[in-house]
C-alpha cells in the first residue's frame, strides 16, 4: 500500500509571552495501512490516536515547540509507545509546556525519517522558533512546514524566540530552492505550493512580514 497523507484539524489555545489565543492546528499523518508518523501532536491525543488506529506509530515529530504544536505529544506517546522527536534548539520552549517530560530523541538538519517506504528529510528552518524544522517528502511532492511558511507568507516573528531576518533566510535558502510544484502542508490554515509563494519573497521582506 502506497504512503499517503492524512489531515486532522484540532482546536485549543496558543500561549506565549503572557498572552493566550484560540487556534486551530493542522495535524498531519503520513503512512500506509500498517505504519505512520504524526507531525505536530496538537491539542487532542485521543482524536489523533483515532486517526492512527491500529497502525504502528513510528514517531511523533514536532516542527517546533510552541505549546499548541506539542501539548498532546506526551499523551500520544504514552498511548502508542512512539518516540517524540524535537530539534534541541527548541528545548527552552518545550520546557515551558512540559517541564517534567523531555523529548525522546533529537531532530537534526538533514536527518531522514522513514515510514511506509518513503523518506522525509528534516530541514532546520529557524526564525519562527530557534529549533523550527520542516519535513520534505519528495516521493509525495510534499513539504510539512509547521509555522515556517503559510499560504500567504512567513510564520509570525513578533514574539520571544523568533527573528524575522532568520525566517526569511530559512524560507529563501532552504524551502524556495525545492521544486515549485511541492505542496506545502502548513501548521495552520490552507495548503499552498512553493511556486505560489516564491514570487512574494521581496514583498514580504519589504513590508517586514
DAHUVEN-V575682 format. One record per run of one state. SS is the DSSP state (h for helix, s for strand, l for the rest). FROM is the first residue (numbers start at 1). LEN is the number of residues. If there is no record, write none. Layout:
# DAHUVEN-V575682
{{SS:FROM:LEN} {SS:FROM:LEN}}
This chain:
# DAHUVEN-V575682
{{l:1:3} {s:4:13} {l:17:2} {s:19:13} {l:32:3} {s:35:5} {l:40:5} {h:45:8} {l:53:3} {s:56:6} {l:62:5} {h:67:4} {l:71:2} {h:73:8} {l:81:2} {s:83:5} {h:88:10} {l:98:7} {s:105:3} {l:108:4} {s:112:4} {l:116:2} {s:118:7} {l:125:8} {s:133:5} {h:138:3} {l:141:1} {s:142:5} {l:147:2} {s:149:2} {l:151:2} {s:153:2} {l:155:9} {h:164:12} {l:176:7} {s:183:4} {l:187:5} {s:192:2} {h:194:5} {l:199:2} {h:201:7} {l:208:2}}
